[in-house]
Amino acid sequence: PDGYRTFFWIARNIWSRLVLFGMGFKVKINNMAENDNKESCVFVANHSSYIDIMLMFISATKPFVFVGKKELEKIPLFGYFYRRVCILVDRSSAESRKDVYTKAIKRLDTGLSVCIFPEGGVPDPTVVLDEFKNGAFSLAIQFQIPIVPMTFLDCEKKFPYFFAYNHFVGSPGKLRANVHNFIETKGLTQEDKQVLKKKVYDILLEDLESNLCQN
């Protein structure tokens, strides 16, 4: 915990950029200044690729921790770091989901932000945007912190999650991330959660569908 800000700086400015640029990707962030405020927030984005992690590091301007699936800690080497820098959640366990809030409080109290992919996993390639889980929105309302929606437009096309099963897909090129205006949650209660979730979902879906039409 004491060294996390240093770790984040290295992950954002060195590791993520070396990985993406080394793979032949050129990153373009639109409206990046929108998330450059002093208060903690919840970053949310669509999830379709392994490289979403690196793109999120570059797109966010303030240190954050991921809320991620506990299963990934089993991956050799990666899992060692993953369980030390992420808030892990076993989605099949109500106790584990509840524990996320306790761990999030500790991180938010130090001025960090939180990142959650609200789809809860990578959807089938035929799905533009899967249904959102409640976690990110419950968290933002509970702590009265803003949500910063992001749309990753090219990750699925350039390096799809299912690349591991088909090495003849994907290509180098531009990776675009649209940072949308942050959404304030001050004054909201858990009764407003579904409305807030739908608002964020519609923002991302409209952006993704618009991009599909252009292509």
Residue pairs with C-beta under 8 A, 6 or more apart in sequence:
1 106
1 110
4 63
4 65
4 85
4 112
5 63
7 85
8 57
8 63
8 64
9 63
11 57
12 57
12 58
12 60
15 54
15 57
16 53
16 54
16 55
16 57
16 58
17 27
17 58
19 51
19 54
20 27
20 51
20 54
20 55
20 58
20 175
23 51
23 159
23 172
24 172
24 173
25 51
25 158
25 159
25 172
25 173
25 174
25 175
26 173
26 174
26 175
27 55
27 58
27 174
27 175
27 177
28 174
28 175
28 176
28 177
29 58
29 59
29 176
29 177
29 179
30 176
30 177
30 178
30 179
31 178
31 179
31 180
31 181
32 59
32 61
32 179
33 61
34 148
34 179
34 180
34 181
34 182
35 41
35 43
35 59
35 60
35 61
35 62
35 148
35 179
35 182
36 61
36 62
37 62
37 146
37 182
39 145
39 146
40 62
40 108
40 111
40 112
40 113
40 114
40 143
40 145
41 62
41 113
41 114
41 140
41 145
41 146
41 147
41 148
41 182
42 113
42 114
42 115
42 116
42 136
42 139
42 140
42 145
42 146
42 147
42 148
43 56
43 60
43 64
43 113
43 114
43 115
43 116
43 147
43 148
43 150
44 115
44 116
44 117
44 118
44 136
44 147
44 148
44 149
44 150
44 200
45 52
45 56
45 59
45 115
45 117
45 149
45 150
45 151
45 152
45 177
45 204
46 52
46 117
46 119
46 129
46 151
46 152
46 204
46 208
47 117
47 119
47 121
47 122
47 123
48 122
48 123
48 125
48 152
48 155
48 156
48 160
48 161
49 122
49 152
49 155
49 156
49 158
49 159
49 160
49 161
49 163
50 159
50 161
50 163
51 155
51 158
51 159
51 175
52 117
52 152
52 155
53 66
55 152
55 155
55 175
55 177
56 66
56 115
56 150
58 177
59 150
59 177
59 179
60 113
60 115
60 148
62 112
62 113
63 111
63 112
63 113
64 112
64 113
64 114
64 115
65 85
65 86
65 87
65 107
65 112
65 113
65 114
65 115
66 85
66 86
66 87
66 114
66 115
66 116
67 86
67 87
67 89
67 100
67 104
67 114
67 115
67 116
67 135
67 136
68 82
68 86
68 87
68 88
68 89
69 88
69 89
69 90
69 91
69 121
70 88
70 89
70 90
70 96
72 78
72 79
72 82
73 79
73 82
73 83
73 88
75 82
82 88
87 100
87 103
87 104
87 107
87 114
88 96
89 96
89 97
89 99
89 100
89 135
90 96
90 97
91 97
91 120
97 135
100 135
100 139
101 139
101 142
104 114
104 139
104 143
105 143
107 114
108 114
108 143
108 145
113 145
114 136
114 139
116 135
116 136
116 139
118 132
118 133
118 135
118 136
118 137
118 197
118 200
118 201
119 129
119 130
119 131
119 132
119 133
120 130
120 132
120 133
120 135
121 130
122 161
123 129
123 130
125 156
125 160
125 162
128 205
128 208
128 209
128 212
129 201
129 204
129 205
129 208
132 197
132 200
132 201
134 193
134 197
136 147
137 147
137 193
137 196
137 197
137 200
138 190
138 193
140 146
140 147
140 185
140 196
141 185
141 188
141 189
141 190
141 192
141 193
141 196
142 190
144 185
144 186
144 187
144 188
145 185
146 182
146 183
146 184
146 185
147 182
147 183
147 185
147 196
147 200
148 179
148 180
148 182
148 183
149 180
149 183
149 200
149 203
149 204
150 177
150 178
150 179
150 180
151 177
151 178
151 180
151 203
151 204
151 207
151 208
151 211
152 175
152 176
152 177
153 175
153 176
153 177
153 178
153 207
153 208
153 211
154 173
154 174
154 175
154 176
155 175
157 170
158 170
158 171
158 172
158 173
158 175
159 170
160 169
160 170
162 169
163 169
163 170
178 207
180 203
180 204
180 207
183 196
183 199
183 200
185 196
188 196
